[in-house]
């Protein structure tokens, strides 16, 4: 019985250590996994929280700061127009949508 508990704890520990960011909302992996083109503003905020700022003019550009000091920017009107992963020098790393 004791051996089974130790094995179970080891498995749980290894699973936690292998987390690739998909469960952390402050990672690009989380945005890759959860961002959907058909999301409205309520859905975006429900999944990712309130953006830290809106830098848009003419359209909304919602900014989310990530743990690695990069950003996700979501261009939005009444629907998502684009989502981009941006580095700290304002360069495009990846188009998410």
N, C-alpha and C positions, 0 to 999 in steps of 0.2 A: 504494500500500500504506500509506504513512504517513498519507494523508488518511483512509483507512478506519479506522485506529487512532484518530485524533483524533475522528472522528464517533462511533465506538463508545464512547470515553471520555466524550464529551459526553452521549450518551444515558444512560449509566450514572449520571453525575453528576446529570442532571435527574431521573431516576427516584428517586435517593436523596433529593434535595431535596423531592420531592413526597410523601414518606412522610407519611401522615395519622395516624400513631400506631397503626395496626393491627398493627405488628410490635414495638411497645414494650409489654411487659407491665405497665408502670406508667402506663397511660393508660386512660381509660374506653372509648376506641375498641377497644382490645384485648379488654376484657371483653365489649363488645357483640358483637364478632366471634366470640369463642371460648366464651362461657358458654352452656351447654345445660342445660335443665331436668332432664334425666335423669342428670346427673353425680353420682357418689358422692364421698365425701371424697377418696379416692385420685386420682380424675380431676381434681378441683378443684386439689389440691396439685400434681399432675403438670403442669397447664397454667399455673397462676398462682403456684406456690410456696407456702410456708407463710404463713398469715396472720400479721400482726404481733401480733394479739391476738384473744381471744375474749371479747366483752362480754356474752354471753348468760347468762340465768338461766332454766332450764327448757328452753330450746333453745340451740343454739350460734348465735352471731352472729359470723361470721368477718369481720375487718376487714382490708382491704388499703389502704394509703396510696398515693396516686397522685402523680405528678410535679407536678401543679398544686395540691397540698395539699388535694385533696378525697379522699374515701374511697369504696370500694365495700364494702358490707356484705352478706354472704350469710347469710340465715337458714337453718339446716340442722338436721334431726333425722336421720333415715335417708335423707332426700332433701332437695333444695333446696326451701324453702318460698317464698322470695323473694330478690331481689337488688336493691339500691338504690344509687344514686349520691347521695352526701351531701356538702354543702358544709362549709366549716370552721366554720360557725355551726350545724351540726347540722340543716340544712334539706334536705328531699328535693329533689334536682334532677331525678331521673328514676328511674322504675321500670325496671329492666333485665329482669326476669322477672316 
